[in-house]
Amino acid sequence: MSSLDGQAVSPSKLLYLSSSFSQP
């Protein structure tokens, strides 16, 4: 999963990343 690909981080992207990291 390429999260930080140099593009502008959008709110939805942050939400997506948060959900991914919150999983056990």
mmCIF entry with sequence, helices, sheets and N, C-alpha, C, O atoms, coordinates in Angstrom:
data_MODEL
# 
_entry.id   MODEL 
# 
_entity.id                         1 
_entity.type                       polymer 
_entity.pdbx_number_of_molecules   1 
# 
_entity_poly.entity_id                      1 
_entity_poly.type                           'polypeptide(L)' 
_entity_poly.nstd_linkage                   no 
_entity_poly.nstd_monomer                   no 
_entity_poly.pdbx_seq_one_letter_code       MSSLDGQAVSPSKLLYLSSSFSQP 
_entity_poly.pdbx_seq_one_letter_code_can   MSSLDGQAVSPSKLLYLSSSFSQP 
_entity_poly.pdbx_strand_id                 A 
# 
loop_
_entity_poly_seq.entity_id 
_entity_poly_seq.num 
_entity_poly_seq.mon_id 
_entity_poly_seq.hetero 
1 1  MET n 
1 2  SER n 
1 3  SER n 
1 4  LEU n 
1 5  ASP n 
1 6  GLY n 
1 7  GLN n 
1 8  ALA n 
1 9  VAL n 
1 10 SER n 
1 11 PRO n 
1 12 SER n 
1 13 LYS n 
1 14 LEU n 
1 15 LEU n 
1 16 TYR n 
1 17 LEU n 
1 18 SER n 
1 19 SER n 
1 20 SER n 
1 21 PHE n 
1 22 SER n 
1 23 GLN n 
1 24 PRO n 
# 
_struct_asym.id          A 
_struct_asym.entity_id   1 
# 
_struct_conf.conf_type_id            HELX_P 
_struct_conf.id                      HELX_P1 
_struct_conf.pdbx_PDB_helix_id       AA1 
_struct_conf.beg_label_comp_id       PRO 
_struct_conf.beg_label_asym_id       A 
_struct_conf.beg_label_seq_id        11 
_struct_conf.pdbx_beg_PDB_ins_code   ? 
_struct_conf.end_label_comp_id       SER 
_struct_conf.end_label_asym_id       A 
_struct_conf.end_label_seq_id        22 
_struct_conf.pdbx_end_PDB_ins_code   ? 
_struct_conf.beg_auth_comp_id        PRO 
_struct_conf.beg_auth_asym_id        A 
_struct_conf.beg_auth_seq_id         11 
_struct_conf.end_auth_comp_id        SER 
_struct_conf.end_auth_asym_id        A 
_struct_conf.end_auth_seq_id         22 
_struct_conf.pdbx_PDB_helix_class    1 
_struct_conf.details                 ? 
_struct_conf.pdbx_PDB_helix_length   12 
# 
_struct_conf_type.id          HELX_P 
_struct_conf_type.criteria    ? 
_struct_conf_type.reference   ? 
# 
loop_
_atom_site.group_PDB 
_atom_site.id 
_atom_site.type_symbol 
_atom_site.label_atom_id 
_atom_site.label_alt_id 
_atom_site.label_comp_id 
_atom_site.label_asym_id 
_atom_site.label_entity_id 
_atom_site.label_seq_id 
_atom_site.pdbx_PDB_ins_code 
_atom_site.Cartn_x 
_atom_site.Cartn_y 
_atom_site.Cartn_z 
_atom_site.occupancy 
_atom_site.B_iso_or_equiv 
_atom_site.pdbx_formal_charge 
_atom_site.auth_seq_id 
_atom_site.auth_comp_id 
_atom_site.auth_asym_id 
_atom_site.auth_atom_id 
_atom_site.pdbx_PDB_model_num 
ATOM 1  N N  . MET A 1 1  ? 0.838   -1.200 0.000  1.00 0.00 ? 1  MET A N  1 
ATOM 2  C CA . MET A 1 1  ? 0.000   0.000  0.000  1.00 0.00 ? 1  MET A CA 1 
ATOM 3  C C  . MET A 1 1  ? 0.870   1.246  0.000  1.00 0.00 ? 1  MET A C  1 
ATOM 4  O O  . MET A 1 1  ? 1.620   1.494  0.944  1.00 0.00 ? 1  MET A O  1 
ATOM 5  N N  . SER A 1 2  ? 0.762   2.031  -1.074 1.00 0.00 ? 2  SER A N  1 
ATOM 6  C CA . SER A 1 2  ? 1.548   3.260  -1.147 1.00 0.00 ? 2  SER A CA 1 
ATOM 7  C C  . SER A 1 2  ? 0.726   4.421  -0.619 1.00 0.00 ? 2  SER A C  1 
ATOM 8  O O  . SER A 1 2  ? -0.112  4.973  -1.332 1.00 0.00 ? 2  SER A O  1 
ATOM 9  N N  . SER A 1 3  ? 0.964   4.786  0.620  1.00 0.00 ? 3  SER A N  1 
ATOM 10 C CA . SER A 1 3  ? 0.161   5.830  1.248  1.00 0.00 ? 3  SER A CA 1 
ATOM 11 C C  . SER A 1 3  ? 0.735   7.206  0.921  1.00 0.00 ? 3  SER A C  1 
ATOM 12 O O  . SER A 1 3  ? 0.026   8.073  0.410  1.00 0.00 ? 3  SER A O  1 
ATOM 13 N N  . LEU A 1 4  ? 2.029   7.405  1.218  1.00 0.00 ? 4  LEU A N  1 
ATOM 14 C CA . LEU A 1 4  ? 2.645   8.705  0.983  1.00 0.00 ? 4  LEU A CA 1 
ATOM 15 C C  . LEU A 1 4  ? 3.387   8.685  -0.348 1.00 0.00 ? 4  LEU A C  1 
ATOM 16 O O  . LEU A 1 4  ? 4.579   8.382  -0.405 1.00 0.00 ? 4  LEU A O  1 
ATOM 17 N N  . ASP A 1 5  ? 2.665   9.010  -1.414 1.00 0.00 ? 5  ASP A N  1 
ATOM 18 C CA . ASP A 1 5  ? 3.284   8.983  -2.732 1.00 0.00 ? 5  ASP A CA 1 
ATOM 19 C C  . ASP A 1 5  ? 3.631   10.391 -3.202 1.00 0.00 ? 5  ASP A C  1 
ATOM 20 O O  . ASP A 1 5  ? 3.797   10.622 -4.399 1.00 0.00 ? 5  ASP A O  1 
ATOM 21 N N  . GLY A 1 6  ? 3.739   11.324 -2.272 1.00 0.00 ? 6  GLY A N  1 
ATOM 22 C CA . GLY A 1 6  ? 4.121   12.680 -2.624 1.00 0.00 ? 6  GLY A CA 1 
ATOM 23 C C  . GLY A 1 6  ? 2.954   13.559 -3.016 1.00 0.00 ? 6  GLY A C  1 
ATOM 24 O O  . GLY A 1 6  ? 3.133   14.750 -3.271 1.00 0.00 ? 6  GLY A O  1 
ATOM 25 N N  . GLN A 1 7  ? 1.751   12.986 -3.069 1.00 0.00 ? 7  GLN A N  1 
ATOM 26 C CA . GLN A 1 7  ? 0.581   13.777 -3.423 1.00 0.00 ? 7  GLN A CA 1 
ATOM 27 C C  . GLN A 1 7  ? 0.043   14.492 -2.184 1.00 0.00 ? 7  GLN A C  1 
ATOM 28 O O  . GLN A 1 7  ? 0.435   14.199 -1.055 1.00 0.00 ? 7  GLN A O  1 
ATOM 29 N N  . ALA A 1 8  ? -0.865  15.439 -2.429 1.00 0.00 ? 8  ALA A N  1 
ATOM 30 C CA . ALA A 1 8  ? -1.478  16.172 -1.320 1.00 0.00 ? 8  ALA A CA 1 
ATOM 31 C C  . ALA A 1 8  ? -2.347  15.234 -0.498 1.00 0.00 ? 8  ALA A C  1 
ATOM 32 O O  . ALA A 1 8  ? -3.170  14.498 -1.043 1.00 0.00 ? 8  ALA A O  1 
ATOM 33 N N  . VAL A 1 9  ? -2.161  15.263 0.811  1.00 0.00 ? 9  VAL A N  1 
ATOM 34 C CA . VAL A 1 9  ? -2.926  14.381 1.696  1.00 0.00 ? 9  VAL A CA 1 
ATOM 35 C C  . VAL A 1 9  ? -4.323  14.965 1.906  1.00 0.00 ? 9  VAL A C  1 
ATOM 36 O O  . VAL A 1 9  ? -4.486  16.036 2.491  1.00 0.00 ? 9  VAL A O  1 
ATOM 37 N N  . SER A 1 10 ? -5.317  14.239 1.418  1.00 0.00 ? 10 SER A N  1 
ATOM 38 C CA . SER A 1 10 ? -6.700  14.696 1.545  1.00 0.00 ? 10 SER A CA 1 
ATOM 39 C C  . SER A 1 10 ? -7.331  14.123 2.801  1.00 0.00 ? 10 SER A C  1 
ATOM 40 O O  . SER A 1 10 ? -6.901  13.076 3.285  1.00 0.00 ? 10 SER A O  1 
ATOM 41 N N  . PRO A 1 11 ? -8.351  14.797 3.340  1.00 0.00 ? 11 PRO A N  1 
ATOM 42 C CA . PRO A 1 11 ? -9.050  14.340 4.553  1.00 0.00 ? 11 PRO A CA 1 
ATOM 43 C C  . PRO A 1 11 ? -9.508  12.892 4.448  1.00 0.00 ? 11 PRO A C  1 
ATOM 44 O O  . PRO A 1 11 ? -9.405  12.131 5.410  1.00 0.00 ? 11 PRO A O  1 
ATOM 45 N N  . SER A 1 12 ? -10.013 12.515 3.281  1.00 0.00 ? 12 SER A N  1 
ATOM 46 C CA . SER A 1 12 ? -10.476 11.139 3.089  1.00 0.00 ? 12 SER A CA 1 
ATOM 47 C C  . SER A 1 12 ? -9.310  10.169 3.177  1.00 0.00 ? 12 SER A C  1 
ATOM 48 O O  . SER A 1 12 ? -9.449  9.055  3.683  1.00 0.00 ? 12 SER A O  1 
ATOM 49 N N  . LYS A 1 13 ? -8.151  10.606 2.675  1.00 0.00 ? 13 LYS A N  1 
ATOM 50 C CA . LYS A 1 13 ? -6.968  9.761  2.725  1.00 0.00 ? 13 LYS A CA 1 
ATOM 51 C C  . LYS A 1 13 ? -6.545  9.564  4.175  1.00 0.00 ? 13 LYS A C  1 
ATOM 52 O O  . LYS A 1 13 ? -6.180  8.461  4.582  1.00 0.00 ? 13 LYS A O  1 
ATOM 53 N N  . LEU A 1 14 ? -6.596  10.649 4.954  1.00 0.00 ? 14 LEU A N  1 
ATOM 54 C CA . LEU A 1 14 ? -6.251  10.554 6.367  1.00 0.00 ? 14 LEU A CA 1 
ATOM 55 C C  . LEU A 1 14 ? -7.188  9.593  7.077  1.00 0.00 ? 14 LEU A C  1 
ATOM 56 O O  . LEU A 1 14 ? -6.752  8.784  7.897  1.00 0.00 ? 14 LEU A O  1 
ATOM 57 N N  . LEU A 1 15 ? -8.471  9.680  6.765  1.00 0.00 ? 15 LEU A N  1 
ATOM 58 C CA . LEU A 1 15 ? -9.456  8.783  7.365  1.00 0.00 ? 15 LEU A CA 1 
ATOM 59 C C  . LEU A 1 15 ? -9.143  7.345  7.003  1.00 0.00 ? 15 LEU A C  1 
ATOM 60 O O  . LEU A 1 15 ? -9.213  6.454  7.850  1.00 0.00 ? 15 LEU A O  1 
ATOM 61 N N  . TYR A 1 16 ? -8.798  7.120  5.751  1.00 0.00 ? 16 TYR A N  1 
ATOM 62 C CA . TYR A 1 16 ? -8.479  5.776  5.274  1.00 0.00 ? 16 TYR A CA 1 
ATOM 63 C C  . TYR A 1 16 ? -7.257  5.225  6.006  1.00 0.00 ? 16 TYR A C  1 
ATOM 64 O O  . TYR A 1 16 ? -7.244  4.074  6.440  1.00 0.00 ? 16 TYR A O  1 
ATOM 65 N N  . LEU A 1 17 ? -6.238  6.063  6.133  1.00 0.00 ? 17 LEU A N  1 
ATOM 66 C CA . LEU A 1 17 ? -5.022  5.647  6.821  1.00 0.00 ? 17 LEU A CA 1 
ATOM 67 C C  . LEU A 1 17 ? -5.303  5.360  8.288  1.00 0.00 ? 17 LEU A C  1 
ATOM 68 O O  . LEU A 1 17 ? -4.799  4.381  8.839  1.00 0.00 ? 17 LEU A O  1 
ATOM 69 N N  . SER A 1 18 ? -6.101  6.205  8.918  1.00 0.00 ? 18 SER A N  1 
ATOM 70 C CA . SER A 1 18 ? -6.437  6.013  10.329 1.00 0.00 ? 18 SER A CA 1 
ATOM 71 C C  . SER A 1 18 ? -7.149  4.689  10.537 1.00 0.00 ? 18 SER A C  1 
ATOM 72 O O  . SER A 1 18 ? -6.860  3.965  11.489 1.00 0.00 ? 18 SER A O  1 
ATOM 73 N N  . SER A 1 19 ? -8.080  4.373  9.646  1.00 0.00 ? 19 SER A N  1 
ATOM 74 C CA . SER A 1 19 ? -8.823  3.123  9.758  1.00 0.00 ? 19 SER A CA 1 
ATOM 75 C C  . SER A 1 19 ? -7.883  1.939  9.598  1.00 0.00 ? 19 SER A C  1 
ATOM 76 O O  . SER A 1 19 ? -8.007  0.938  10.305 1.00 0.00 ? 19 SER A O  1 
ATOM 77 N N  . SER A 1 20 ? -6.941  2.056  8.662  1.00 0.00 ? 20 SER A N  1 
ATOM 78 C CA . SER A 1 20 ? -6.010  0.958  8.421  1.00 0.00 ? 20 SER A CA 1 
ATOM 79 C C  . SER A 1 20 ? -5.131  0.723  9.646  1.00 0.00 ? 20 SER A C  1 
ATOM 80 O O  . SER A 1 20 ? -4.887  -0.416 10.045 1.00 0.00 ? 20 SER A O  1 
ATOM 81 N N  . PHE A 1 21 ? -4.658  1.834  10.240 1.00 0.00 ? 21 PHE A N  1 
ATOM 82 C CA . PHE A 1 21 ? -3.758  1.709  11.392 1.00 0.00 ? 21 PHE A CA 1 
ATOM 83 C C  . PHE A 1 21 ? -4.497  1.284  12.644 1.00 0.00 ? 21 PHE A C  1 
ATOM 84 O O  . PHE A 1 21 ? -3.899  0.712  13.556 1.00 0.00 ? 21 PHE A O  1 
ATOM 85 N N  . SER A 1 22 ? -5.819  1.563  12.698 1.00 0.00 ? 22 SER A N  1 
ATOM 86 C CA . SER A 1 22 ? -6.566  1.221  13.896 1.00 0.00 ? 22 SER A CA 1 
ATOM 87 C C  . SER A 1 22 ? -6.915  -0.241 13.963 1.00 0.00 ? 22 SER A C  1 
ATOM 88 O O  . SER A 1 22 ? -7.349  -0.736 15.003 1.00 0.00 ? 22 SER A O  1 
ATOM 89 N N  . GLN A 1 23 ? -6.727  -0.943 12.850 1.00 0.00 ? 23 GLN A N  1 
ATOM 90 C CA . GLN A 1 23 ? -7.024  -2.390 12.856 1.00 0.00 ? 23 GLN A CA 1 
ATOM 91 C C  . GLN A 1 23 ? -5.949  -3.147 13.625 1.00 0.00 ? 23 GLN A C  1 
ATOM 92 O O  . GLN A 1 23 ? -4.774  -2.783 13.570 1.00 0.00 ? 23 GLN A O  1 
ATOM 93 N N  . PRO A 1 24 ? -6.342  -4.201 14.345 1.00 0.00 ? 24 PRO A N  1 
ATOM 94 C CA . PRO A 1 24 ? -5.430  -4.982 15.175 1.00 0.00 ? 24 PRO A CA 1 
ATOM 95 C C  . PRO A 1 24 ? -4.417  -5.778 14.343 1.00 0.00 ? 24 PRO A C  1 
ATOM 96 O O  . PRO A 1 24 ? -3.579  -6.486 14.903 1.00 0.00 ? 24 PRO A O  1 
# 
